[in-house]
Amino acid sequence: MEFIYEVEGGNFTKAGNASSAVKKTLKQLNVNPKIVKRIVVALYEAEVNVVAHAYKGVITVNITPEHINILLDDEGPGIPDIDLAMKEGFSTASSKVREMGFGAGMGLPNIKKNVDDLNVSSIVDKGTKVEMKTYL
Amino acid sequence: MKIKEIVDILNAKVVSGSGCDNLDIAHGFASDLMSDVLTLDTEKMILITGLANMQTIRTAEMADVQCILFVRDKQVTEEMLEIAEEQDIILIQCKYSMFNAVGKLYTAGLQPVY
């Protein structure tokens, strides 16, 4: 089963809409609520990252009986140093992002904590791909 | 602690989820940083915050937080209300500062998360 959602960069009113839709779907599929929470917390942080940093992005959710795989593929400034971005407390977020309750350098570490496999790749001035896999 | 007690202690107003007076809340967590809320795995928790925007509601939705208390007289928008009702999230508003609200609830026996 595959679901695709588009994310608009800079639009904080809509940030979380895709995560909300995914949560609804996973609940309907009777996925264990503890696993649902971990997946949607990770996805929501990642979705907020796309809204906060990129121009636009696409979220592809792939669900099989064994795993849930989510890819966030964005067009944006990219991440020059991924290891640094993974460090708790490191952030390049704008004051607008901070006003929204994010931007404290917790997003990527929080995503890592909540998924089984995390893969982040990025090309500066092109975009970032975040792939997260959770085994059921 | 019941929602009703929280409302009484803080002279607060329930703006969404009326009829949940007897819902039991065991823990309180006060933060304006939503990423910190998203690190928690605590049930029966009330989020106490001065951050009143859509991301507060979305954070509660993702983190399975049943109840949000807005302090400093922060107002809930129509859009926030709509999503909160859809997700069965109780929204409470009070005029006290975060420090004052937290102090009163702690004194009354509401437990911290950590």
gemmi code that builds the backbone of each chain (N, CA, C; Angstrom):
import gemmi

chains = {
    "A": [
        ("MET", (0.843, -1.178, 0.000), (0.000, 0.000, 0.000), (0.895, 1.249, 0.000)),
        ("GLU", (0.561, 2.197, -0.895), (1.410, 3.397, -0.931), (0.550, 4.666, -0.900)),
        ("PHE", (1.001, 5.626, -0.120), (0.303, 6.911, -0.025), (1.301, 8.032, -0.288)),
        ("ILE", (0.846, 9.061, -1.010), (1.738, 10.177, -1.324), (1.109, 11.498, -0.857)),
        ("TYR", (1.911, 12.311, -0.198), (1.427, 13.611, 0.294), (2.400, 14.697, -0.138)),
        ("GLU", (1.844, 15.858, -0.498), (2.721, 16.977, -0.846), (2.812, 17.940, 0.326)),
        ("VAL", (3.996, 18.492, 0.525), (4.217, 19.420, 1.637), (4.701, 20.749, 1.070)),
        ("GLU", (4.085, 21.818, 1.576), (4.408, 23.160, 1.109), (5.419, 23.804, 2.062)),
        ("GLY", (6.560, 24.220, 1.548), (7.549, 24.887, 2.395), (7.003, 26.197, 2.945)),
        ("GLY", (7.277, 26.474, 4.193), (6.896, 27.755, 4.797), (5.463, 27.854, 5.290)),
        ("ASN", (4.621, 26.894, 4.951), (3.213, 26.981, 5.359), (2.963, 26.228, 6.672)),
        ("PHE", (3.101, 26.963, 7.767), (2.994, 26.325, 9.082), (1.573, 25.946, 9.465)),
        ("THR", (0.598, 26.593, 8.827), (-0.795, 26.229, 9.140), (-1.065, 24.787, 8.733)),
        ("LYS", (-0.417, 24.371, 7.644), (-0.681, 23.022, 7.137), (0.308, 21.987, 7.665)),
        ("ALA", (1.353, 22.439, 8.353), (2.359, 21.481, 8.847), (1.704, 20.490, 9.794)),
        ("GLY", (1.825, 19.235, 9.479), (1.204, 18.209, 10.320), (0.017, 17.549, 9.652)),
        ("ASN", (-0.463, 18.144, 8.554), (-1.625, 17.559, 7.861), (-1.318, 16.161, 7.339)),
        ("ALA", (-0.124, 15.989, 6.759), (0.245, 14.677, 6.212), (0.394, 13.675, 7.358)),
        ("SER", (1.063, 14.084, 8.433), (1.264, 13.184, 9.579), (-0.083, 12.762, 10.165)),
        ("SER", (-1.018, 13.711, 10.194), (-2.338, 13.432, 10.717), (-3.049, 12.387, 9.849)),
        ("ALA", (-2.933, 12.534, 8.529), (-3.560, 11.582, 7.607), (-2.936, 10.195, 7.760)),
        ("VAL", (-1.614, 10.159, 7.930), (-0.928, 8.864, 8.092), (-1.366, 8.203, 9.398)),
        ("LYS", (-1.501, 9.006, 10.445), (-1.932, 8.454, 11.732), (-3.314, 7.800, 11.584)),
        ("LYS", (-4.197, 8.503, 10.901), (-5.553, 7.986, 10.696), (-5.508, 6.638, 9.959)),
        ("THR", (-4.695, 6.576, 8.914), (-4.579, 5.344, 8.122), (-4.024, 4.201, 8.970)),
        ("LEU", (-2.960, 4.469, 9.731), (-2.339, 3.404, 10.542), (-3.301, 2.891, 11.608)),
        ("LYS", (-4.098, 3.809, 12.150), (-5.091, 3.392, 13.151), (-6.142, 2.491, 12.509)),
        ("GLN", (-6.560, 2.888, 11.302), (-7.549, 2.073, 10.579), (-7.016, 0.682, 10.261)),
        ("LEU", (-5.710, 0.597, 10.057), (-5.088, -0.697, 9.742), (-4.782, -1.499, 11.010)),
        ("ASN", (-5.220, -0.962, 12.162), (-5.020, -1.634, 13.452), (-3.568, -1.878, 13.812)),
        ("VAL", (-2.704, -0.960, 13.424), (-1.294, -1.053, 13.833), (-1.245, -0.746, 15.331)),
        ("ASN", (-0.384, -1.446, 16.055), (-0.204, -1.241, 17.498), (-0.049, 0.261, 17.822)),
        ("PRO", (-0.889, 0.793, 18.734), (-0.858, 2.239, 19.019), (0.522, 2.770, 19.436)),
        ("LYS", (1.314, 1.950, 20.107), (2.659, 2.399, 20.514), (3.562, 2.600, 19.290)),
        ("ILE", (3.399, 1.714, 18.307), (4.179, 1.844, 17.065), (3.666, 3.046, 16.266)),
        ("VAL", (2.339, 3.207, 16.247), (1.748, 4.356, 15.534), (2.319, 5.649, 16.092)),
        ("LYS", (2.378, 5.745, 17.418), (2.865, 6.976, 18.032), (4.315, 7.257, 17.625)),
        ("ARG", (5.154, 6.223, 17.678), (6.571, 6.414, 17.317), (6.700, 6.875, 15.865)),
        ("ILE", (5.928, 6.246, 14.985), (6.012, 6.605, 13.559), (5.528, 8.036, 13.327)),
        ("VAL", (4.397, 8.395, 13.904), (3.851, 9.727, 13.593), (4.638, 10.849, 14.273)),
        ("VAL", (5.239, 10.553, 15.426), (6.103, 11.569, 16.061), (7.308, 11.831, 15.158)),
        ("ALA", (7.921, 10.753, 14.660), (9.074, 10.904, 13.756), (8.653, 11.618, 12.471)),
        ("LEU", (7.526, 11.192, 11.909), (7.064, 11.786, 10.652), (6.712, 13.262, 10.834)),
        ("TYR", (6.082, 13.579, 11.945), (5.683, 14.972, 12.203), (6.926, 15.873, 12.330)),
        ("GLU", (7.919, 15.411, 13.067), (9.172, 16.182, 13.171), (9.775, 16.383, 11.770)),
        ("ALA", (9.750, 15.320, 10.969), (10.332, 15.407, 9.627), (9.508, 16.318, 8.724)),
        ("GLU", (8.192, 16.253, 8.871), (7.311, 17.126, 8.083), (7.541, 18.599, 8.455)),
        ("VAL", (7.659, 18.858, 9.762), (7.941, 20.228, 10.218), (9.296, 20.693, 9.649)),
        ("ASN", (10.266, 19.796, 9.576), (11.567, 20.150, 8.989), (11.424, 20.591, 7.537)),
        ("VAL", (10.603, 19.876, 6.778), (10.394, 20.243, 5.367), (9.740, 21.630, 5.293)),
        ("VAL", (8.706, 21.846, 6.101), (8.021, 23.149, 6.112), (8.995, 24.257, 6.543)),
        ("ALA", (9.826, 23.936, 7.540), (10.734, 24.941, 8.110), (11.894, 25.284, 7.176)),
        ("HIS", (12.401, 24.304, 6.449), (13.654, 24.528, 5.723), (13.560, 24.461, 4.193)),
        ("ALA", (12.586, 23.687, 3.683), (12.595, 23.446, 2.231), (11.571, 24.303, 1.498)),
        ("TYR", (11.612, 24.273, 0.153), (10.639, 25.005, -0.657), (9.378, 24.153, -0.839)),
        ("LYS", (9.623, 22.871, -1.083), (8.498, 21.934, -1.157), (9.012, 20.515, -0.991)),
        ("GLY", (8.108, 19.601, -0.716), (8.543, 18.227, -0.521), (7.428, 17.242, -0.789)),
        ("VAL", (7.841, 15.994, -0.955), (6.869, 14.918, -1.174), (7.123, 13.825, -0.144)),
        ("ILE", (6.047, 13.382, 0.487), (6.153, 12.295, 1.458), (5.542, 11.042, 0.832)),
        ("THR", (6.317, 9.973, 0.789), (5.797, 8.705, 0.270), (5.793, 7.685, 1.403)),
        ("VAL", (4.627, 7.156, 1.682), (4.488, 6.177, 2.770), (4.190, 4.817, 2.154)),
        ("ASN", (5.039, 3.863, 2.466), (4.871, 2.522, 1.934), (4.609, 1.555, 3.080)),
        ("ILE", (3.458, 0.900, 3.016), (3.073, 0.020, 4.122), (2.992, -1.427, 3.633)),
        ("THR", (3.719, -2.313, 4.290), (3.617, -3.747, 4.009), (3.307, -4.444, 5.342)),
        ("PRO", (2.980, -5.719, 5.332), (2.734, -6.393, 6.615), (3.982, -6.438, 7.504)),
        ("GLU", (5.163, -6.274, 6.926), (6.403, -6.364, 7.706), (6.921, -5.019, 8.201)),
        ("HIS", (6.741, -3.982, 7.390), (7.325, -2.692, 7.787), (6.546, -1.502, 7.242)),
        ("ILE", (6.874, -0.340, 7.800), (6.362, 0.924, 7.254), (7.572, 1.768, 6.894)),
        ("ASN", (7.625, 2.128, 5.625), (8.766, 2.876, 5.133), (8.281, 4.256, 4.693)),
        ("ILE", (8.915, 5.301, 5.199), (8.493, 6.657, 4.836), (9.676, 7.418, 4.252)),
        ("LEU", (9.439, 7.999, 3.076), (10.483, 8.808, 2.446), (9.992, 10.244, 2.337)),
        ("LEU", (10.807, 11.176, 2.843), (10.518, 12.605, 2.662), (11.582, 13.156, 1.726)),
        ("ASP", (11.142, 13.595, 0.565), (12.068, 14.047, -0.463), (11.777, 15.518, -0.715)),
        ("ASP", (12.719, 16.401, -0.363), (12.403, 17.819, -0.532), (13.338, 18.544, -1.479)),
        ("GLU", (12.820, 19.649, -2.024), (13.643, 20.580, -2.791), (13.923, 21.745, -1.872)),
        ("GLY", (15.219, 21.987, -1.629), (15.530, 23.054, -0.681), (17.017, 23.285, -0.592)),
        ("PRO", (17.451, 23.953, 0.462), (18.867, 24.318, 0.571), (19.790, 23.130, 0.878)),
        ("GLY", (19.213, 22.002, 1.318), (20.041, 20.858, 1.670), (20.738, 21.048, 3.007)),
        ("ILE", (21.437, 19.996, 3.438), (22.152, 20.042, 4.724), (23.646, 19.866, 4.440)),
        ("PRO", (24.461, 20.899, 4.689), (25.891, 20.785, 4.374), (26.612, 19.733, 5.229)),
        ("ASP", (26.241, 19.626, 6.503), (26.942, 18.697, 7.402), (25.898, 17.882, 8.174)),
        ("ILE", (25.620, 16.683, 7.680), (24.536, 15.880, 8.278), (24.870, 15.454, 9.714)),
        ("ASP", (26.134, 15.105, 9.975), (26.521, 14.707, 11.339), (26.236, 15.827, 12.332)),
        ("LEU", (26.523, 17.047, 11.913), (26.277, 18.205, 12.780), (24.769, 18.404, 12.986)),
        ("ALA", (24.006, 18.232, 11.898), (22.544, 18.391, 11.976), (21.903, 17.352, 12.900)),
        ("MET", (22.558, 16.191, 13.027), (22.031, 15.120, 13.876), (22.276, 15.393, 15.360)),
        ("LYS", (23.148, 16.368, 15.652), (23.492, 16.651, 17.059), (22.361, 17.400, 17.750)),
        ("GLU", (22.018, 16.933, 18.944), (20.983, 17.582, 19.730), (21.402, 19.020, 20.037)),
        ("GLY", (20.539, 19.958, 19.756), (20.833, 21.363, 20.071), (21.329, 22.163, 18.887)),
        ("PHE", (21.760, 21.478, 17.815), (22.205, 22.227, 16.639), (21.001, 22.576, 15.777)),
        ("SER", (20.868, 23.849, 15.409), (19.735, 24.258, 14.596), (20.083, 25.452, 13.725)),
        ("THR", (19.487, 25.487, 12.532), (19.625, 26.663, 11.670), (18.248, 27.302, 11.471)),
        ("ALA", (17.305, 26.937, 12.336), (15.912, 27.378, 12.150), (15.757, 28.886, 12.339)),
        ("SER", (14.799, 29.444, 11.600), (14.505, 30.877, 11.679), (13.691, 31.180, 12.934)),
        ("SER", (13.554, 32.473, 13.234), (12.761, 32.855, 14.408), (11.298, 32.463, 14.203)),
        ("LYS", (10.853, 32.458, 12.943), (9.478, 32.048, 12.611), (9.250, 30.588, 13.052)),
        ("VAL", (10.228, 29.751, 12.781), (10.129, 28.335, 13.159), (10.096, 28.202, 14.680)),
        ("ARG", (10.903, 29.003, 15.353), (10.943, 28.957, 16.825), (9.613, 29.416, 17.428)),
        ("GLU", (9.010, 30.404, 16.762), (7.686, 30.861, 17.224), (6.639, 29.747, 17.144)),
        ("MET", (6.882, 28.799, 16.268), (5.940, 27.686, 16.091), (6.177, 26.570, 17.103)),
        ("GLY", (7.193, 26.728, 17.944), (7.444, 25.721, 18.978), (8.477, 24.690, 18.589)),
        ("PHE", (9.223, 24.994, 17.510), (10.278, 24.078, 17.065), (11.588, 24.852, 16.913)),
        ("GLY", (12.574, 24.210, 16.281), (13.802, 24.933, 15.971), (14.826, 24.944, 17.086)),
        ("ALA", (14.757, 23.936, 17.972), (15.730, 23.877, 19.070), (16.773, 22.780, 18.833)),
        ("GLY", (16.813, 22.269, 17.606), (17.812, 21.243, 17.293), (17.477, 19.883, 17.878)),
        ("MET", (16.186, 19.592, 17.954), (15.746, 18.321, 18.547), (15.138, 17.392, 17.502)),
        ("GLY", (14.825, 17.922, 16.338), (14.047, 17.195, 15.337), (14.703, 15.900, 14.879)),
        ("LEU", (15.881, 16.014, 14.270), (16.540, 14.809, 13.752), (16.887, 13.802, 14.854)),
        ("PRO", (17.429, 14.237, 16.004), (17.675, 13.263, 17.078), (16.389, 12.566, 17.538)),
        ("ASN", (15.309, 13.320, 17.559), (14.016, 12.758, 17.970), (13.501, 11.746, 16.937)),
        ("ILE", (13.728, 12.042, 15.671), (13.328, 11.106, 14.603), (14.116, 9.803, 14.769)),
        ("LYS", (15.423, 9.955, 14.976), (16.304, 8.787, 15.095), (15.857, 7.872, 16.235)),
        ("LYS", (15.442, 8.491, 17.317), (15.018, 7.739, 18.500), (13.752, 6.909, 18.235)),
        ("ASN", (12.923, 7.379, 17.318), (11.604, 6.770, 17.140), (11.459, 5.804, 15.962)),
        ("VAL", (12.510, 5.676, 15.144), (12.401, 4.727, 14.022), (13.500, 3.676, 14.119)),
        ("ASP", (13.324, 2.570, 13.390), (14.317, 1.490, 13.451), (15.519, 1.793, 12.558)),
        ("ASP", (15.265, 2.312, 11.363), (16.359, 2.687, 10.452), (16.129, 4.105, 9.968)),
        ("LEU", (17.157, 4.920, 10.038), (17.055, 6.301, 9.530), (18.203, 6.549, 8.572)),
        ("ASN", (17.845, 7.075, 7.402), (18.866, 7.384, 6.424), (18.641, 8.808, 5.905)),
        ("VAL", (19.623, 9.669, 6.119), (19.498, 11.058, 5.660), (20.572, 11.321, 4.613)),
        ("SER", (20.156, 11.784, 3.437), (21.140, 12.164, 2.425), (20.746, 13.526, 1.882)),
        ("SER", (21.746, 14.290, 1.454), (21.424, 15.658, 1.058), (22.421, 16.197, 0.044)),
        ("ILE", (21.922, 17.014, -0.863), (22.805, 17.740, -1.783), (22.526, 19.227, -1.574)),
        ("VAL", (23.580, 19.963, -1.234), (23.424, 21.393, -0.955), (22.842, 22.109, -2.180)),
        ("ASP", (21.890, 22.980, -1.935), (21.167, 23.758, -2.955), (20.222, 22.921, -3.819)),
        ("LYS", (20.109, 21.651, -3.535), (19.149, 20.820, -4.280), (18.046, 20.280, -3.372)),
        ("GLY", (18.463, 19.600, -2.305), (17.439, 19.084, -1.402), (17.922, 17.972, -0.502)),
        ("THR", (16.986, 17.464, 0.278), (17.312, 16.446, 1.288), (16.335, 15.278, 1.173)),
        ("LYS", (16.868, 14.096, 1.389), (16.017, 12.901, 1.457), (16.150, 12.301, 2.849)),
        ("VAL", (15.023, 12.100, 3.491), (15.006, 11.439, 4.800), (14.173, 10.170, 4.658)),
        ("GLU", (14.816, 9.040, 4.929), (14.102, 7.777, 4.793), (14.052, 7.104, 6.163)),
        ("MET", (12.860, 6.756, 6.584), (12.758, 6.108, 7.898), (11.921, 4.840, 7.813)),
        ("LYS", (12.462, 3.823, 8.438), (11.821, 2.517, 8.352), (11.483, 2.016, 9.758)),
        ("THR", (10.280, 1.488, 9.887), (9.855, 0.905, 11.153), (9.357, -0.505, 10.887)),
        ("TYR", (9.885, -1.470, 11.630), (9.451, -2.857, 11.451), (8.233, -3.134, 12.320)),
        ("LEU", (7.302, -3.883, 11.758), (6.074, -4.163, 12.515), (6.178, -5.468, 13.296)),
    ],
    "B": [
        ("MET", (-5.875, 13.593, 39.246), (-6.639, 14.833, 39.350), (-7.629, 14.933, 38.182)),
        ("LYS", (-8.862, 15.291, 38.503), (-9.879, 15.397, 37.445), (-9.762, 16.757, 36.727)),
        ("ILE", (-10.217, 16.758, 35.493), (-10.236, 17.999, 34.702), (-10.977, 19.098, 35.474)),
        ("LYS", (-12.064, 18.707, 36.113), (-12.885, 19.658, 36.847), (-12.069, 20.369, 37.940)),
        ("GLU", (-11.214, 19.591, 38.635), (-10.380, 20.183, 39.688), (-9.390, 21.186, 39.097)),
        ("ILE", (-8.783, 20.800, 37.972), (-7.825, 21.698, 37.310), (-8.509, 23.014, 36.954)),
        ("VAL", (-9.709, 22.900, 36.391), (-10.477, 24.081, 35.988), (-10.789, 24.954, 37.206)),
        ("ASP", (-11.195, 24.318, 38.313), (-11.532, 25.074, 39.524), (-10.309, 25.773, 40.119)),
        ("ILE", (-9.202, 25.032, 40.210), (-7.976, 25.577, 40.810), (-7.480, 26.806, 40.045)),
        ("LEU", (-7.641, 26.784, 38.718), (-7.064, 27.842, 37.890), (-8.093, 28.871, 37.408)),
        ("ASN", (-9.314, 28.786, 37.926), (-10.405, 29.631, 37.407), (-10.398, 29.614, 35.882)),
        ("ALA", (-10.266, 28.419, 35.357), (-10.064, 28.274, 33.924), (-11.372, 28.018, 33.182)),
        ("LYS", (-11.243, 27.990, 31.858), (-12.420, 27.797, 31.004), (-12.131, 26.651, 30.034)),
        ("VAL", (-13.052, 25.698, 29.965), (-12.893, 24.615, 28.985), (-13.436, 25.107, 27.652)),
        ("VAL", (-12.581, 25.160, 26.624), (-13.053, 25.660, 25.327), (-13.353, 24.536, 24.343)),
        ("SER", (-12.812, 23.363, 24.626), (-13.143, 22.200, 23.796), (-13.137, 20.966, 24.677)),
        ("GLY", (-14.122, 20.110, 24.492), (-14.168, 18.874, 25.266), (-14.984, 19.002, 26.540)),
        ("SER", (-16.017, 19.836, 26.499), (-16.877, 19.908, 27.680), (-17.572, 18.553, 27.817)),
        ("GLY", (-17.795, 18.133, 29.031), (-18.347, 16.793, 29.238), (-17.245, 15.827, 29.635)),
        ("CYS", (-15.999, 16.313, 29.677), (-14.874, 15.457, 30.075), (-14.418, 15.805, 31.492)),
        ("ASP", (-15.302, 16.426, 32.274), (-14.966, 16.898, 33.626), (-14.303, 15.850, 34.504)),
        ("ASN", (-14.720, 14.604, 34.311), (-14.240, 13.556, 35.212), (-13.049, 12.772, 34.670)),
        ("LEU", (-12.510, 13.214, 33.545), (-11.328, 12.546, 32.996), (-10.161, 12.729, 33.970)),
        ("ASP", (-9.432, 11.653, 34.187), (-8.355, 11.676, 35.166), (-7.022, 12.059, 34.520)),
        ("ILE", (-6.341, 13.037, 35.111), (-5.027, 13.469, 34.635), (-4.016, 13.174, 35.745)),
        ("ALA", (-2.932, 12.472, 35.398), (-1.970, 12.092, 36.432), (-0.721, 12.974, 36.422)),
        ("HIS", (-0.309, 13.404, 35.224), (0.954, 14.120, 35.095), (0.802, 15.447, 34.363)),
        ("GLY", (1.683, 16.369, 34.708), (1.721, 17.646, 34.005), (3.086, 17.857, 33.378)),
        ("PHE", (3.086, 18.482, 32.199), (4.355, 18.831, 31.552), (4.204, 20.227, 30.973)),
        ("ALA", (5.084, 21.141, 31.387), (4.977, 22.530, 30.946), (6.088, 22.845, 29.957)),
        ("SER", (5.706, 23.251, 28.750), (6.720, 23.576, 27.746), (6.120, 24.409, 26.628)),
        ("ASP", (6.940, 25.321, 26.093), (6.552, 26.031, 24.881), (7.303, 25.448, 23.683)),
        ("LEU", (8.172, 24.484, 23.966), (8.928, 23.834, 22.890), (8.282, 22.490, 22.571)),
        ("MET", (7.683, 22.412, 21.397), (6.911, 21.209, 21.055), (7.791, 19.982, 20.861)),
        ("SER", (9.024, 20.176, 20.428), (9.936, 19.027, 20.261), (10.174, 18.310, 21.593)),
        ("ASP", (10.187, 19.054, 22.683), (10.355, 18.418, 24.000), (9.112, 17.605, 24.366)),
        ("VAL", (7.957, 18.091, 23.971), (6.713, 17.351, 24.228), (6.732, 16.039, 23.441)),
        ("LEU", (7.296, 16.114, 22.230), (7.316, 14.932, 21.355), (8.309, 13.860, 21.820)),
        ("THR", (9.111, 14.162, 22.833), (10.040, 13.139, 23.348), (9.376, 12.288, 24.435)),
        ("LEU", (8.173, 12.691, 24.872), (7.558, 12.024, 26.029), (6.744, 10.799, 25.644)),
        ("ASP", (6.644, 9.895, 26.607), (5.772, 8.743, 26.423), (5.003, 8.538, 27.727)),
        ("THR", (4.146, 9.501, 28.030), (3.438, 9.491, 29.307), (1.944, 9.552, 29.052)),
        ("GLU", (1.221, 8.665, 29.697), (-0.230, 8.677, 29.519), (-0.901, 9.568, 30.566)),
        ("LYS", (-2.135, 9.920, 30.334), (-2.928, 10.753, 31.240), (-2.195, 12.045, 31.606)),
        ("MET", (-1.681, 12.713, 30.582), (-0.858, 13.893, 30.812), (-1.541, 15.158, 30.299)),
        ("ILE", (-1.350, 16.242, 31.029), (-1.813, 17.535, 30.543), (-0.590, 18.337, 30.103)),
        ("LEU", (-0.688, 18.922, 28.900), (0.378, 19.803, 28.415), (0.019, 21.230, 28.819)),
        ("ILE", (0.937, 21.876, 29.517), (0.708, 23.254, 29.959), (1.616, 24.144, 29.127)),
        ("THR", (1.019, 25.065, 28.371), (1.836, 25.827, 27.422), (1.301, 27.236, 27.193)),
        ("GLY", (2.183, 28.102, 26.753), (1.786, 29.451, 26.341), (1.842, 29.568, 24.828)),
        ("LEU", (2.124, 28.444, 24.170), (2.201, 28.439, 22.711), (0.839, 28.069, 22.144)),
        ("ALA", (0.162, 29.057, 21.572), (-1.183, 28.791, 21.050), (-1.190, 28.926, 19.539)),
        ("ASN", (-0.877, 27.847, 18.864), (-1.023, 27.819, 17.406), (-1.333, 26.394, 16.963)),
        ("MET", (-1.460, 26.206, 15.659), (-1.846, 24.899, 15.139), (-0.855, 23.794, 15.516)),
        ("GLN", (0.405, 24.190, 15.660), (1.413, 23.160, 15.955), (1.246, 22.586, 17.363)),
        ("THR", (0.677, 23.384, 18.269), (0.407, 22.872, 19.617), (-0.612, 21.735, 19.530)),
        ("ILE", (-1.643, 21.952, 18.722), (-2.700, 20.942, 18.577), (-2.162, 19.701, 17.855)),
        ("ARG", (-1.416, 19.934, 16.784), (-0.846, 18.816, 16.026), (0.115, 17.996, 16.913)),
        ("THR", (0.894, 18.692, 17.737), (1.819, 17.996, 18.629), (1.049, 17.093, 19.588)),
        ("ALA", (-0.025, 17.622, 20.153), (-0.845, 16.821, 21.070), (-1.428, 15.611, 20.349)),
        ("GLU", (-1.868, 15.857, 19.129), (-2.441, 14.762, 18.331), (-1.409, 13.648, 18.116)),
        ("MET", (-0.203, 14.010, 17.686), (0.829, 13.005, 17.384), (1.302, 12.307, 18.653)),
        ("ALA", (1.404, 13.059, 19.749), (1.977, 12.509, 20.978), (0.910, 11.894, 21.891)),
        ("ASP", (-0.315, 11.784, 21.389), (-1.426, 11.226, 22.180), (-1.628, 11.957, 23.508)),
        ("VAL", (-1.530, 13.291, 23.461), (-1.797, 14.099, 24.655), (-3.289, 14.458, 24.641)),
        ("GLN", (-3.977, 14.102, 25.718), (-5.441, 14.257, 25.720), (-5.907, 15.668, 26.048)),
        ("CYS", (-5.043, 16.425, 26.740), (-5.524, 17.700, 27.271), (-4.432, 18.771, 27.212)),
        ("ILE", (-4.799, 19.965, 26.745), (-3.853, 21.092, 26.710), (-4.414, 22.228, 27.562)),
        ("LEU", (-3.563, 22.766, 28.425), (-3.923, 23.952, 29.198), (-3.120, 25.131, 28.664)),
        ("PHE", (-3.823, 26.139, 28.153), (-3.146, 27.348, 27.677), (-3.094, 28.360, 28.807)),
        ("VAL", (-1.898, 28.841, 29.100), (-1.730, 29.829, 30.172), (-1.573, 31.230, 29.567)),
        ("ARG", (-1.387, 32.231, 30.426), (-1.162, 33.625, 30.015), (-2.289, 34.155, 29.118)),
        ("ASP", (-3.490, 33.613, 29.303), (-4.677, 34.064, 28.566), (-4.516, 33.950, 27.044)),
        ("LYS", (-3.758, 32.951, 26.609), (-3.591, 32.741, 25.161), (-4.900, 32.213, 24.582)),
        ("GLN", (-5.263, 32.729, 23.431), (-6.565, 32.408, 22.838), (-6.456, 31.316, 21.777)),
        ("VAL", (-7.484, 30.510, 21.742), (-7.563, 29.410, 20.781), (-8.275, 29.901, 19.519)),
        ("THR", (-7.693, 29.630, 18.361), (-8.324, 30.063, 17.102), (-9.380, 29.032, 16.667)),
        ("GLU", (-10.228, 29.452, 15.747), (-11.270, 28.571, 15.199), (-10.666, 27.291, 14.624)),
        ("GLU", (-9.564, 27.479, 13.921), (-8.901, 26.350, 13.259), (-8.356, 25.352, 14.282)),
        ("MET", (-7.778, 25.891, 15.368), (-7.263, 25.030, 16.433), (-8.405, 24.235, 17.066)),
        ("LEU", (-9.504, 24.955, 17.274), (-10.682, 24.361, 17.905), (-11.237, 23.206, 17.066)),
        ("GLU", (-11.272, 23.454, 15.774), (-11.813, 22.457, 14.841), (-11.008, 21.149, 14.905)),
        ("ILE", (-9.686, 21.269, 14.850), (-8.832, 20.059, 14.872), (-8.907, 19.396, 16.248)),
        ("ALA", (-8.936, 20.199, 17.307), (-8.994, 19.642, 18.665), (-10.277, 18.834, 18.846)),
        ("GLU", (-11.380, 19.371, 18.324), (-12.654, 18.649, 18.450), (-12.635, 17.357, 17.650)),
        ("GLU", (-12.060, 17.442, 16.471), (-11.947, 16.261, 15.600), (-11.104, 15.169, 16.275)),
        ("GLN", (-10.088, 15.585, 17.017), (-9.158, 14.624, 17.628), (-9.489, 14.329, 19.101)),
        ("ASP", (-10.612, 14.849, 19.578), (-11.000, 14.668, 20.986), (-9.933, 15.150, 21.964)),
        ("ILE", (-9.364, 16.304, 21.682), (-8.377, 16.890, 22.593), (-9.083, 17.980, 23.409)),
        ("ILE", (-8.933, 17.904, 24.724), (-9.570, 18.884, 25.602), (-8.695, 20.143, 25.649)),
        ("LEU", (-9.304, 21.298, 25.436), (-8.548, 22.554, 25.508), (-9.077, 23.396, 26.660)),
        ("ILE", (-8.156, 23.861, 27.499), (-8.518, 24.693, 28.649), (-7.691, 25.981, 28.584)),
        ("GLN", (-8.345, 27.099, 28.904), (-7.634, 28.383, 28.936), (-7.651, 28.946, 30.346)),
        ("CYS", (-6.494, 29.505, 30.777), (-6.505, 30.235, 32.047), (-5.688, 31.509, 31.925)),
        ("LYS", (-5.917, 32.423, 32.850), (-5.280, 33.737, 32.757), (-3.947, 33.794, 33.500)),
        ("TYR", (-3.659, 32.779, 34.313), (-2.427, 32.800, 35.099), (-1.184, 32.644, 34.220)),
        ("SER", (-0.039, 33.066, 34.751), (1.241, 32.829, 34.083), (1.552, 31.335, 34.177)),
        ("MET", (2.483, 30.901, 33.381), (2.883, 29.488, 33.415), (3.355, 29.119, 34.822)),
        ("PHE", (4.200, 29.949, 35.415), (4.763, 29.689, 36.747), (3.658, 29.531, 37.782)),
        ("ASN", (2.727, 30.448, 37.743), (1.621, 30.441, 38.704), (0.732, 29.206, 38.524)),
        ("ALA", (0.374, 28.919, 37.282), (-0.506, 27.773, 36.993), (0.161, 26.469, 37.418)),
        ("VAL", (1.421, 26.315, 37.046), (2.169, 25.093, 37.373), (2.289, 24.940, 38.896)),
        ("GLY", (2.594, 26.045, 39.571), (2.733, 26.026, 41.032), (1.456, 25.576, 41.716)),
        ("LYS", (0.338, 26.111, 41.251), (-0.953, 25.761, 41.858), (-1.281, 24.277, 41.624)),
        ("LEU", (-1.028, 23.783, 40.421), (-1.358, 22.392, 40.114), (-0.426, 21.430, 40.856)),
        ("TYR", (0.841, 21.799, 40.968), (1.813, 20.964, 41.689), (1.426, 20.867, 43.171)),
        ("THR", (1.078, 22.015, 43.724), (0.675, 22.055, 45.138), (-0.565, 21.189, 45.379)),
        ("ALA", (-1.435, 21.160, 44.368), (-2.674, 20.378, 44.507), (-2.449, 18.887, 44.259)),
        ("GLY", (-1.219, 18.512, 43.885), (-0.910, 17.088, 43.784), (-0.673, 16.539, 42.386)),
        ("LEU", (-0.720, 17.389, 41.370), (-0.435, 16.903, 40.017), (1.056, 16.553, 39.926)),
        ("GLN", (1.350, 15.384, 39.377), (2.731, 14.880, 39.370), (3.508, 15.347, 38.139)),
        ("PRO", (4.814, 15.594, 38.311), (5.638, 15.906, 37.138), (5.928, 14.639, 36.325)),
        ("VAL", (6.300, 14.812, 35.063), (6.659, 13.648, 34.236), (8.036, 13.142, 34.660)),
        ("TYR", (8.942, 14.074, 34.936), (10.273, 13.711, 35.462), (10.857, 14.869, 36.228)),
    ],
}
model = gemmi.Model(1)
for chain_id, residues in chains.items():
    chain = gemmi.Chain(chain_id)
    for i, (resn, *xyz) in enumerate(residues, 1):
        res = gemmi.Residue()
        res.name, res.seqid = resn, gemmi.SeqId(i, " ")
        for name, pos in zip(("N", "CA", "C"), xyz):
            atom = gemmi.Atom()
            atom.name, atom.element = name, gemmi.Element(name[0])
            atom.pos, atom.b_iso = gemmi.Position(*pos), 0.0
            res.add_atom(atom)
        chain.add_residue(res)
    model.add_chain(chain)
structure = gemmi.Structure()
structure.add_model(model)
structure.setup_entities()
